[in-house]
Each structure stands twice: as structure tokens, then as C-alpha cells.
Amino acid sequence: MRKKPLRRPVKKPRLKRQRMMQQKKRLVSAGLTEEQLVHMNTKEIRAAIRETAA
């Protein structure tokens, strides 16, 4: 069917912000400080979640 790619949902910026906030809260509960998180980009945050198993 041709309409399959057209019906794919679009990623929303609001949901991305929510995911990042959830990940940051998980890292804070795992022991990182807010000051450390300020200097981290999204790749580093994802890597830290994998390393700490948060």
C-alpha cells in the first residue's frame, strides 16, 4: 500500500523534552549532580544512563 509512509506518526519536540527531563531525573537519582548534567549533551546523557543502569 502506498499510504503506509504517509501515516507514520511524527516525532514531537514536546515528547523529546519530556524524555530528556525523565532521563535527567534518573541520573540525579543515580548520583550525578545538576551541575554535571548542565554540561552534558544528549549523547553523553544517554551514555551515562547506559553506564549507571539508571
Jmol script that loads the backbone (N, CA, C; Angstrom):
load data "model"
ATOM      1  N   MET A   1       0.834  -1.189   0.000  1.00  0.00           N
ATOM      2  CA  MET A   1       0.000   0.000   0.000  1.00  0.00           C
ATOM      3  C   MET A   1       0.873   1.246   0.000  1.00  0.00           C
ATOM      4  N   ARG A   2       0.407   2.226  -0.713  1.00  0.00           N
ATOM      5  CA  ARG A   2       1.209   3.433  -0.839  1.00  0.00           C
ATOM      6  C   ARG A   2       1.094   4.369   0.362  1.00  0.00           C
ATOM      7  N   LYS A   3       0.026   4.319   1.098  1.00  0.00           N
ATOM      8  CA  LYS A   3      -0.162   5.315   2.142  1.00  0.00           C
ATOM      9  C   LYS A   3       0.542   4.973   3.457  1.00  0.00           C
ATOM     10  N   LYS A   4       1.263   3.883   3.510  1.00  0.00           N
ATOM     11  CA  LYS A   4       1.921   3.496   4.751  1.00  0.00           C
ATOM     12  C   LYS A   4       2.926   4.546   5.252  1.00  0.00           C
ATOM     13  N   PRO A   5       3.858   5.037   4.431  1.00  0.00           N
ATOM     14  CA  PRO A   5       4.795   6.040   4.946  1.00  0.00           C
ATOM     15  C   PRO A   5       4.110   7.352   5.318  1.00  0.00           C
ATOM     16  N   LEU A   6       3.006   7.656   4.672  1.00  0.00           N
ATOM     17  CA  LEU A   6       2.328   8.911   4.968  1.00  0.00           C
ATOM     18  C   LEU A   6       1.631   8.868   6.323  1.00  0.00           C
ATOM     19  N   ARG A   7       1.330   7.698   6.829  1.00  0.00           N
ATOM     20  CA  ARG A   7       0.597   7.568   8.086  1.00  0.00           C
ATOM     21  C   ARG A   7       1.518   7.401   9.286  1.00  0.00           C
ATOM     22  N   ARG A   8       2.800   7.454   9.059  1.00  0.00           N
ATOM     23  CA  ARG A   8       3.729   7.290  10.177  1.00  0.00           C
ATOM     24  C   ARG A   8       3.664   8.517  11.082  1.00  0.00           C
ATOM     25  N   PRO A   9       3.580   8.338  12.405  1.00  0.00           N
ATOM     26  CA  PRO A   9       3.490   9.494  13.297  1.00  0.00           C
ATOM     27  C   PRO A   9       4.793  10.300  13.312  1.00  0.00           C
ATOM     28  N   VAL A  10       4.654  11.580  13.490  1.00  0.00           N
ATOM     29  CA  VAL A  10       5.794  12.491  13.500  1.00  0.00           C
ATOM     30  C   VAL A  10       6.265  12.668  14.935  1.00  0.00           C
ATOM     31  N   LYS A  11       7.587  12.674  15.144  1.00  0.00           N
ATOM     32  CA  LYS A  11       8.125  12.891  16.484  1.00  0.00           C
ATOM     33  C   LYS A  11       7.886  14.351  16.881  1.00  0.00           C
ATOM     34  N   LYS A  12       7.476  14.538  18.112  1.00  0.00           N
ATOM     35  CA  LYS A  12       7.124  15.868  18.583  1.00  0.00           C
ATOM     36  C   LYS A  12       8.208  16.399  19.529  1.00  0.00           C
ATOM     37  N   PRO A  13       8.531  17.684  19.429  1.00  0.00           N
ATOM     38  CA  PRO A  13       9.563  18.258  20.310  1.00  0.00           C
ATOM     39  C   PRO A  13       9.188  18.195  21.786  1.00  0.00           C
ATOM     40  N   ARG A  14       7.902  18.305  22.085  1.00  0.00           N
ATOM     41  CA  ARG A  14       7.460  18.250  23.480  1.00  0.00           C
ATOM     42  C   ARG A  14       7.774  16.898  24.099  1.00  0.00           C
ATOM     43  N   LEU A  15       7.552  15.822  23.358  1.00  0.00           N
ATOM     44  CA  LEU A  15       7.842  14.488  23.864  1.00  0.00           C
ATOM     45  C   LEU A  15       9.341  14.281  24.055  1.00  0.00           C
ATOM     46  N   LYS A  16      10.142  14.891  23.171  1.00  0.00           N
ATOM     47  CA  LYS A  16      11.591  14.788  23.309  1.00  0.00           C
ATOM     48  C   LYS A  16      12.056  15.488  24.586  1.00  0.00           C
ATOM     49  N   ARG A  17      11.490  16.671  24.867  1.00  0.00           N
ATOM     50  CA  ARG A  17      11.834  17.378  26.093  1.00  0.00           C
ATOM     51  C   ARG A  17      11.433  16.572  27.322  1.00  0.00           C
ATOM     52  N   GLN A  18      10.273  15.932  27.264  1.00  0.00           N
ATOM     53  CA  GLN A  18       9.827  15.113  28.384  1.00  0.00           C
ATOM     54  C   GLN A  18      10.766  13.939  28.619  1.00  0.00           C
ATOM     55  N   ARG A  19      11.204  13.292  27.535  1.00  0.00           N
ATOM     56  CA  ARG A  19      12.143  12.175  27.667  1.00  0.00           C
ATOM     57  C   ARG A  19      13.452  12.630  28.301  1.00  0.00           C
ATOM     58  N   MET A  20      13.945  13.790  27.870  1.00  0.00           N
ATOM     59  CA  MET A  20      15.207  14.295  28.417  1.00  0.00           C
ATOM     60  C   MET A  20      15.066  14.624  29.898  1.00  0.00           C
ATOM     61  N   MET A  21      13.935  15.194  30.294  1.00  0.00           N
ATOM     62  CA  MET A  21      13.723  15.509  31.705  1.00  0.00           C
ATOM     63  C   MET A  21      13.661  14.224  32.543  1.00  0.00           C
ATOM     64  N   GLN A  22      12.997  13.198  32.022  1.00  0.00           N
ATOM     65  CA  GLN A  22      12.923  11.922  32.733  1.00  0.00           C
ATOM     66  C   GLN A  22      14.314  11.313  32.889  1.00  0.00           C
ATOM     67  N   GLN A  23      15.108  11.377  31.816  1.00  0.00           N
ATOM     68  CA  GLN A  23      16.453  10.810  31.868  1.00  0.00           C
ATOM     69  C   GLN A  23      17.326  11.559  32.864  1.00  0.00           C
ATOM     70  N   LYS A  24      17.195  12.889  32.894  1.00  0.00           N
ATOM     71  CA  LYS A  24      17.983  13.677  33.839  1.00  0.00           C
ATOM     72  C   LYS A  24      17.596  13.353  35.281  1.00  0.00           C
ATOM     73  N   LYS A  25      16.307  13.177  35.544  1.00  0.00           N
ATOM     74  CA  LYS A  25      15.866  12.818  36.889  1.00  0.00           C
ATOM     75  C   LYS A  25      16.422  11.458  37.296  1.00  0.00           C
ATOM     76  N   ARG A  26      16.451  10.518  36.342  1.00  0.00           N
ATOM     77  CA  ARG A  26      17.004   9.202  36.634  1.00  0.00           C
ATOM     78  C   ARG A  26      18.483   9.300  36.975  1.00  0.00           C
ATOM     79  N   LEU A  27      19.222  10.161  36.252  1.00  0.00           N
ATOM     80  CA  LEU A  27      20.651  10.305  36.528  1.00  0.00           C
ATOM     81  C   LEU A  27      20.900  10.983  37.869  1.00  0.00           C
ATOM     82  N   VAL A  28      20.053  11.954  38.228  1.00  0.00           N
ATOM     83  CA  VAL A  28      20.208  12.610  39.521  1.00  0.00           C
ATOM     84  C   VAL A  28      19.981  11.600  40.637  1.00  0.00           C
ATOM     85  N   SER A  29      18.981  10.734  40.467  1.00  0.00           N
ATOM     86  CA  SER A  29      18.737   9.725  41.491  1.00  0.00           C
ATOM     87  C   SER A  29      19.852   8.683  41.525  1.00  0.00           C
ATOM     88  N   ALA A  30      20.603   8.548  40.421  1.00  0.00           N
ATOM     89  CA  ALA A  30      21.708   7.593  40.373  1.00  0.00           C
ATOM     90  C   ALA A  30      22.987   8.164  40.963  1.00  0.00           C
ATOM     91  N   GLY A  31      23.007   9.489  41.253  1.00  0.00           N
ATOM     92  CA  GLY A  31      24.176  10.044  41.924  1.00  0.00           C
ATOM     93  C   GLY A  31      24.853  11.208  41.221  1.00  0.00           C
ATOM     94  N   LEU A  32      24.456  11.556  40.003  1.00  0.00           N
ATOM     95  CA  LEU A  32      25.055  12.700  39.334  1.00  0.00           C
ATOM     96  C   LEU A  32      24.447  13.987  39.875  1.00  0.00           C
ATOM     97  N   THR A  33      25.205  15.076  39.811  1.00  0.00           N
ATOM     98  CA  THR A  33      24.705  16.362  40.299  1.00  0.00           C
ATOM     99  C   THR A  33      24.099  17.156  39.148  1.00  0.00           C
ATOM    100  N   GLU A  34      23.311  18.161  39.513  1.00  0.00           N
ATOM    101  CA  GLU A  34      22.698  19.032  38.498  1.00  0.00           C
ATOM    102  C   GLU A  34      23.783  19.777  37.721  1.00  0.00           C
ATOM    103  N   GLU A  35      24.856  20.149  38.404  1.00  0.00           N
ATOM    104  CA  GLU A  35      25.944  20.879  37.755  1.00  0.00           C
ATOM    105  C   GLU A  35      26.600  20.034  36.660  1.00  0.00           C
ATOM    106  N   GLN A  36      26.732  18.727  36.906  1.00  0.00           N
ATOM    107  CA  GLN A  36      27.309  17.852  35.887  1.00  0.00           C
ATOM    108  C   GLN A  36      26.377  17.725  34.690  1.00  0.00           C
ATOM    109  N   LEU A  37      25.082  17.661  34.942  1.00  0.00           N
ATOM    110  CA  LEU A  37      24.120  17.496  33.849  1.00  0.00           C
ATOM    111  C   LEU A  37      24.036  18.725  32.962  1.00  0.00           C
ATOM    112  N   VAL A  38      24.300  19.900  33.524  1.00  0.00           N
ATOM    113  CA  VAL A  38      24.228  21.130  32.734  1.00  0.00           C
ATOM    114  C   VAL A  38      25.247  21.099  31.601  1.00  0.00           C
ATOM    115  N   HIS A  39      26.394  20.495  31.868  1.00  0.00           N
ATOM    116  CA  HIS A  39      27.468  20.497  30.876  1.00  0.00           C
ATOM    117  C   HIS A  39      27.414  19.304  29.919  1.00  0.00           C
ATOM    118  N   MET A  40      26.431  18.430  30.067  1.00  0.00           N
ATOM    119  CA  MET A  40      26.348  17.238  29.224  1.00  0.00           C
ATOM    120  C   MET A  40      25.389  17.459  28.065  1.00  0.00           C
ATOM    121  N   ASN A  41      25.747  16.915  26.895  1.00  0.00           N
ATOM    122  CA  ASN A  41      24.816  16.946  25.767  1.00  0.00           C
ATOM    123  C   ASN A  41      24.003  15.654  25.756  1.00  0.00           C
ATOM    124  N   THR A  42      23.117  15.506  24.775  1.00  0.00           N
ATOM    125  CA  THR A  42      22.195  14.371  24.779  1.00  0.00           C
ATOM    126  C   THR A  42      22.926  13.038  24.620  1.00  0.00           C
ATOM    127  N   LYS A  43      23.973  13.007  23.807  1.00  0.00           N
ATOM    128  CA  LYS A  43      24.726  11.760  23.644  1.00  0.00           C
ATOM    129  C   LYS A  43      25.359  11.327  24.961  1.00  0.00           C
ATOM    130  N   GLU A  44      25.930  12.283  25.676  1.00  0.00           N
ATOM    131  CA  GLU A  44      26.578  11.970  26.942  1.00  0.00           C
ATOM    132  C   GLU A  44      25.563  11.520  27.989  1.00  0.00           C
ATOM    133  N   ILE A  45      24.378  12.121  27.965  1.00  0.00           N
ATOM    134  CA  ILE A  45      23.333  11.734  28.912  1.00  0.00           C
ATOM    135  C   ILE A  45      22.893  10.300  28.652  1.00  0.00           C
ATOM    136  N   ARG A  46      22.690   9.948  27.392  1.00  0.00           N
ATOM    137  CA  ARG A  46      22.291   8.579  27.060  1.00  0.00           C
ATOM    138  C   ARG A  46      23.370   7.585  27.449  1.00  0.00           C
ATOM    139  N   ALA A  47      24.630   7.945  27.213  1.00  0.00           N
ATOM    140  CA  ALA A  47      25.735   7.059  27.584  1.00  0.00           C
ATOM    141  C   ALA A  47      25.802   6.877  29.098  1.00  0.00           C
ATOM    142  N   ALA A  48      25.547   7.951  29.850  1.00  0.00           N
ATOM    143  CA  ALA A  48      25.591   7.869  31.308  1.00  0.00           C
ATOM    144  C   ALA A  48      24.473   6.982  31.830  1.00  0.00           C
ATOM    145  N   ILE A  49      23.316   7.026  31.190  1.00  0.00           N
ATOM    146  CA  ILE A  49      22.201   6.153  31.601  1.00  0.00           C
ATOM    147  C   ILE A  49      22.582   4.696  31.379  1.00  0.00           C
ATOM    148  N   ARG A  50      23.232   4.411  30.262  1.00  0.00           N
ATOM    149  CA  ARG A  50      23.645   3.036  29.993  1.00  0.00           C
ATOM    150  C   ARG A  50      24.696   2.575  31.008  1.00  0.00           C
ATOM    151  N   GLU A  51      25.633   3.463  31.343  1.00  0.00           N
ATOM    152  CA  GLU A  51      26.725   3.093  32.253  1.00  0.00           C
ATOM    153  C   GLU A  51      26.214   2.881  33.676  1.00  0.00           C
ATOM    154  N   THR A  52      25.322   3.743  34.124  1.00  0.00           N
ATOM    155  CA  THR A  52      24.852   3.650  35.510  1.00  0.00           C
ATOM    156  C   THR A  52      23.676   2.702  35.655  1.00  0.00           C
ATOM    157  N   ALA A  53      23.126   2.237  34.552  1.00  0.00           N
ATOM    158  CA  ALA A  53      21.942   1.363  34.552  1.00  0.00           C
ATOM    159  C   ALA A  53      20.792   2.032  35.303  1.00  0.00           C
ATOM    160  N   ALA A  54      20.667   3.332  35.114  1.00  0.00           N
ATOM    161  CA  ALA A  54      19.603   4.104  35.794  1.00  0.00           C
ATOM    162  C   ALA A  54      18.277   3.918  35.093  1.00  0.00           C
TER     163      ALA A  54
END
end "model"
wireframe off; spacefill off
backbone 0.3
color backbone group
